[in-house]
Amino acid sequence: MIGKLKYIIFLLILGLIFNFFLVLNGCGIIKEQEKENEYLSEMSYIMCALADDSNFYKEVCSDVVSGDISLSGHKETTKKLIEEINSFYDQYLELDPTKKLEVAHDLLGKSMEHYLNSCEYLQKYVDTDDKADMAKYFKEATLEWDQGDIYLLKSNNELLSFLKSEGEKYQKFLDILK
């Protein structure tokens, strides 16, 4: 009788331990899901804002070429753009991707590097009055900006691929990024 009681107590303890680990594992899954949602929200915001800035940048450059905006107006707009890109980079650095999202995160990082390089050239463009230097810096800035756009698109495609593979639980992010 005492042997059976020990055996039953042993099984109960094992059951409790098993349930405890199930609960911990379940909490881990929930926390991972929350982390992914938070990350996706931040990343989607940054990517959409960068896409908007990129379109705006191209419109302003087109306006300068067509004469719709003055050079001084373009320089002021460029200063604001540089501040925004630096702000987005700071936000990017705060992101903590899950394993599943590291590739998209790294591609976004490469995009940010090119945008920052572009901003360095844009700052030189803003700081100089020499027309030849302005043209050179503007060209370099545009080349870097275009590379940033390419990596932003790659990051977006990687993220879309992940979201599609996860099914409907991330539908709201799919709608944002399309």
Phi, psi and omega in degrees: 000315180295325178297318179293322180296317177298318180297317179295316178297318178299315179296321178296317179296316177299319178298317178297317179297316179299314179296321178301315179292326175297317179296314179299316179296318178298318178296322178297320178295317179296316179296321178297318178296316178297319179297317178297316180299315179297314180299313181298323178298311180295315182294318178299317179300311182297315182296317179294319179294320178295320178297318177297315179298321180296316178297317179298315180303315181293322177296315180295318178298320178296321178295325178294314181298319182280349179087010180284345178224144180285162178298320179293323176295321178295320179296320178296316178297320180296320178301316180295321179297318178300316178299318180295314181299317177298322178295317179295325178295319177300319178295320178300317181297334180280346181291143179233093185286153170280168180305319184296337187251009184296322182295312178299321179296314180296321177295321176296323177298318177296321176300313180298321178301316180293320177297321178294319176300318177300318180297325176298316177293322178296323178295319176297321178299316180294323187280345184255156174246355179286118185300321180295316178295321179301315180297317181296311181295321180295319179297313180298319179298318181293319178298315178295319181299317179298322176296320176300319178298319180298313180291328176296319178295318178298318178297317178299315180296320178296317179294318177299319178299315177299312183297319178295323181291337181273351178083208189283349184294342179244026184303321182298326179286325176300317180297323181291317189274348181285000000 
